[in-house]
Amino acid sequence: MLLLALSAQAQTFQSEPAEMVFEDTFDLFGFVNFDTGYLPSQNDPISVRFHVTPTGGIVTEMEAESNMEWPTAFKHSLAAIPGEGLFGIDTSVEIEFEVHIDVIGIYQSSIPLWQEGFSITEGIAFDTLVLPGSPEFPLEVAVANTSLIDPFEYDIDVVPGIAGLGFQVDIFPELSTEMAGNRIETQLGAEIGTQSGEGGFAQIDPPSGNPGEVFLQSTYFADLTTTFGIVIRPAAELTTIIGDFDLVAFDIPIDLLSDTRERAFSPAVYTHPLPALEPIDMGTDVGVVEIGNLRNLEIPLRNLGVLGLEGTAWVEGSDTFGVWPQYFYATEGNTDGLVVTFAPDAVGEELATLVIESNDPVTPLVRIPLTGTGFDPDAVDQVPDPDQQNISGEDVKGCGCSSSPSPLLAWLVLPALMMHRRR
């Protein structure tokens, strides 16, 4: 029985896995805009001005599987579902282009030429949760200046039929973003456990009462580092009846953003089913049983949870007690049971303990004291409790002896009867 107890205590139980998703859309550029002013200067014959407004930001999605095991504290871990991670850039850039022309005696004006936009979409799929220890730590998505946006072109007639200006603007975006996850915090009630590395786990104490299932909330924390800049290369050409002339050609580097911060993803909420043993509240005094007979005591085991309840049972103490079966299983919302048997082999009280160990994470071990009394109907000095019943279910009255008086009792009663008659 001791070996059975030790093997049961060493067993690990698990809840059914639960799938969940970490999602985050970070509007990183919502507060960024840039105005170059007139370049080279408004006093030059031709100068240009750009107003740049980026929108959008970083998008991350990770599908994961939650696993929880016990006994004692919950051992909770999250593992990525391979191929279901996505990290990327989803950004739009709007550019307003204005040119100022000051050709003394010929032409002077500030002309808003156009307002155009372009999108930058780049991403990668990954397999892990990008925590320390991961082979994909950190993740990086970059758009280099080799990714040329199609040039914008515009023509202006300065002097109709004589001279005109042609403009071309090339855009070279330079965007890089890096994500390095640093931890996952999982909350159960007031308890919070932290998983701080790939393949690690969080230790969380079970709730005080077993609700039959638990609601978990996990929050993913990551460090994001993002730099975003663009290089604008304007070029202006004057076209005349006597030839073409290059007027403006230079690079305008614009640093739009350099940002490093910790980002908390939206909390993901999910559940894990649990088994829950209904509290056992019943008398465990088997009563008075005649030596050579036995009495059974039924103990129902009801599962209040939404996961199968299973476990083992054994008796510690007197060998006059036994339990059957030693293994039990109750499906969700149903009842299994045990039968405790008392078979005394000597006169007197016997004591034992019924031990029930199950996969109930809140009350994994239940110890129930057992009491029973053996009696011998032929023993004169034994007077059992008259309210107890024998194994056949009939009431046991008095001492359980024969209904005819014994010789000793007759000698005590006879003188009293004779004195009564003389009166």
N, C-alpha and C positions, 0 to 999 in steps of 0.2 A: 504493500500500500504506500509505503514511503517513496518507492521508486516511481509509482504512478503519480504521486503528488509532485515530485521534482520534475518529471517530464511535462506535466501540465503547466507548471509555473514557468518553464523555459520556452513555452510555445509563443509564437508571434502571430497576431491576428491582423487582418487587413480589411479595410473597407473597399467597396467597389470603386474603381478609378472614376474620376470626373474630369471632363474636358472643359477648358476655359480659354479665354482670349484676352491678351493684353493689347490694347489699342491706344495710340496717341497721335493726335494731329496738332502740331505746334505751329501757330501762326507767327513765325519768327520775324517776318519782315513787315508786320502790320504797322509798325511805328517808324519805319525807315523811309526817308526820301532825301533827295540830293539835288541841289541847284548849282550848276557850274558857274553861273554868271557869264558875262560876255568874254569870250576868249578869241584872240589874244587880249584885246580890250575894245571898248565901244568906240574909241577914237581911231581905230584902224579902219581902212577903207571897207574891209569885210571882216566881220567877227561873228562867231556862232555862240549859241547858248543852248544848254540841254537841262531839262528837268526830268529826273529819273525817280520813278516810284515802283518799288518791287512789292509784291503781295504773295501770300502763300507761305510755305515753309517746309517743315520736315514731317514725313508720315512714317509711322512704325506700326507693324502688326506682328504679333507672335501668338501662335496657337500652342497650348501646353496641356499636359496631362497632370492632374493632381493625384497624388498617392498618399494614403495615411495608414499608419500601422501603430500597434500598441502591443503589449500591455503597459501599465503605468502611464507615463506621459505620452501624448500623441507625437509620433515621429512623422512630420509632414514634409513632403518634397514635391517640387515641381520640375518636370522635365519637358523640354521642347518636343513638339511633333516635327520630325525632320522634314525639311522642305517647305514648311508652312510659315517661315519668317520672311518679312519684307521690310526693308529699310530704304527710304528714298527721298528724293527732292521733288516737290511739286510747286513750282514757283512761276509767277508771271512778272514781267517787267514792262512797264509803260514808259515811253520816252517821248517827251515833247521837244521838238526842234524848232529853234527860232534863229533867224539870220538878220544881222544888221548891216545894211549897205550904206556907205557914206562916200559917194564919188562926187566930189565938189563940182558943182555946175552941171552935173549930169543926172545924178540919182541919189536920193537919200531916203531911207525907210527902214523900219523894223518889220520884218515879215514872219509871222508864225507859219512855217512851211507845212508841218504835219505833226500828227500825234499817232504814234504807232506802238504796238506791243508785240512781245514774243514770249514764248513759254519755254521753261527749262524743266524737263521731266527725265529723271535718271534714277535708277534704283537697282538693288541687288536682292536676291533671295538668299536665305541662310538657314541653318539647321539647328542652331543652339539658342540658349537664352542670353548669350553674350555676357555671361558673368565671369569674374576672375577664374582662371583655370580652363576657360573655353579656348579651343583652337581658333575660334573666330573672334578673338578679343584683341583690340576693338574692331568695330566695323567702320568702313570709310567709303563714302560716295563722293566722287569728284568730277567736276566738269572743267576741263582745262581750256586754255585759250586757243587750242587747236579746233575747238568746236565753234566755228564761225557762223554767226547769224547772217542770213541773207542780207546783203547791203540794201540800204534805202537810197533811192535816187529821186532827184527832183530838179526841174528846169524852170528858170525864170527869164522872161523877156525883159531886159533892162531898157533897151531902146529898140522898139519893134523894127525888125528888118535890118538892124545894124549890129546890135550886141545882145548877148544873153548870158546868163549864169547857169551852170550845171553843177549840182551838188550830189555827192555820194557820201554816205555815212556807213562805215563798217563797225560792227559791234562784236567784241570778244569777251564773253562772260568767263569769269574765273570763280567758281564756287566749289567749296569743299566742306563737307560736314562729317563728323566722327561721333560715333556713339559707343560708350563703354558702360555697360550695366554694372552697378556696384552692390545691389542687394534687392531682395524681395521681402517685404514685410507682410506677414499673414496674421490676421486678427481673428480670434475666436472669443466672443464675449469681451471681457476686459483684458484678456491675455494676448500678447503679441510675440510671435516668433520670427526670427530672421534667418533667411537662407542667403548666405553671402558668397557662395561660390558654385561653380558648375558642378553638378553631381552632389551637392551638399543637401542638408535638410534643416528644418526648424523644429525645435522642441517646444510643444505647447501643452499646458496642463488642461485636462478635461474639465468640463463644466461641473458645478457642484451637484446638479441633478441631471439625470440622463433623459434628454428629450426624444430619444429614438433616432435623431438625425441632427447634424450640426451644420450651421451656415458659416462659411468662411469668406473672408474678404482679403484679397491679396493685392498689394500695390507694388509695382515695379518702379525702381528708382535708377535713373541713368544719368551719366554726365554727357552733355552734348557740347561739342566745340564746332563752331561754324564760322567760316570766313567767306565773304562774298564781295567781289569787286568786278567791275567791268572796265574795259578799255574801249573808248570811243575814238574812232579815227575818221575825222571829217576831211573832205577834200572838195575844193571849189575850183572850177575852171571857167574862165571867161572866153566866150566864143564870139568872134567878131568877123567882119567881112575881110579883114586882113590877116586873120590867123587866130589860133587858140593859145591861151596863156593860163598856166597854173597859178592860182592866187593863194590858196590855203591848203596846207597838208601837214597835220601834226597829230600826235596821240594825246588823248585826255584820259589819264587813269583816274578812276573813281573808286574809292574804298567805301563800300556801302555798309559793311557790317563786320565786326570781329567780336564774337560772343562766346563765352563759356559759362555754363550754368548746370545745376542739377535739375533734372526734370522728373516730376512724379507723374506717372501715367494714371489714367482713370482707373479707379479701383475695380477689380473684377470680383463678382460675387457668385458663389456656387455652393453646392451642398454635398455632404457625404452621409450616406445612410449608416446607422449604427444598430446593433442589437441592444435590447434593454430588458433586463430581468426584473419582473415585478417583485417588489419587496415581499419576502416570505414572512407572514405574520400568522402563526398557528401554534397551538399547543404541541409540544414535543415530548410529553410524558406518555409513554406507551401504556403505563398502568401495571396492574398486577397480573402476572401470567403464571399458570401452573408449570412446574418443571416438567419438561418433556413435550410441552406444547409450544406454540409460537403465535405471535400477533403481528399483523402488518399495519403500517402507518403510511398512507398515501400522501405524497408531497407534490402538488402541482407546480410546474415551472412555466409561467406565462411570459411570452415575449411581447413587450410593448413597443418594440422598435420596428424598423423597416428593413432590417437585415437579419438573416438567419441567426438564431441564438444557439450556440453549441458549447459543450463543455463536458467535464468529467466529475464524478462524485466518488467519495470513499469515506470510510469510517475510521476514526482514530479512537483508541481506548479499548473498551471491553469487546472481546470476540463474540459476545452473545448478540451483538448488533451486526447487521449486514445491510447492504444497499444494492438494489438492482433496478435498472441496468447501471453500469458504470459510465456509459456514454449517453448523452441526450442531445436532441436537436429539436428546436421549435421554430417553424417558419414564422415569418412576420405576422404578428397579430394572433398567433395560435399558441397552443399549450402542449407541452410534453410533460412527463412526470417521472418521479422516482417512487420506489417502494422501499421503506425501511422495515426490516424484519427484526423482531426481538424474540429470541429463543433461549430462555434462561436455563442454566444447567446447575444452579445452586440457589439456595435460599438467600434472599437479601436484595439490596438495591444495587443496580448496575448503572454505571455512567459511561457515556461515550460522546463523541462529537461527530456530527455529519459535516463533511467539508464539501462545498460545491464551488468549483472553479469554472468560469465561463469566459466567453469573449466579450462580455459586457465591460466596456472600458472604464466605466465609472465605479462599478462595484464588481471587480473581477473575482473576489474571494468572499464567500459567505460561510460562516461557521455557526452551526446550529447545535446547541447542547441537547443530548438525548438522555432520558431517564426511564428506567424500567425496574420492576421488582419481581423477583422470582419467589414462588411459595410452594410449599409441599403440603398437600391436604392432610397428610398423616402426621404432621408435626403439631403437637399439642400446644407448644409455646408460641405459635405463630398466629397472629390475628390480622388477616388482611383487611384492607379498606372495604367496607360493605358496599360502597358505591361503585366499585370497579366491576368489570365484566370479565368472564373467562373467554377463551379463544372462540368458543362456540357462540358467543354473543349473549348468553344467559347471565343474569345478575348473580354475583357471588355474595351470599349473605353470611353474616357471622364469621366463623372461622373456616367454614367449608367442611366441617366435620360431619359425622353421621348424626341422624336425627335422634337416635336412642341414647339415653344418658350413659355416661361412663360409670363404673363402680364407685369411683371416688366421689362423683357428683351425687350418686344415690345416698351414700353415707352422710353427706352434708345436708341433704334435703329431708331425709326421713325423720330425724328428731324434731324438726320444726313442725312437720305435719302432725306428729303425735301430741305435741304441746297444744296445738290448735284444737284437736279433737277433745282433749280433757276439759277444755273450757266449755 
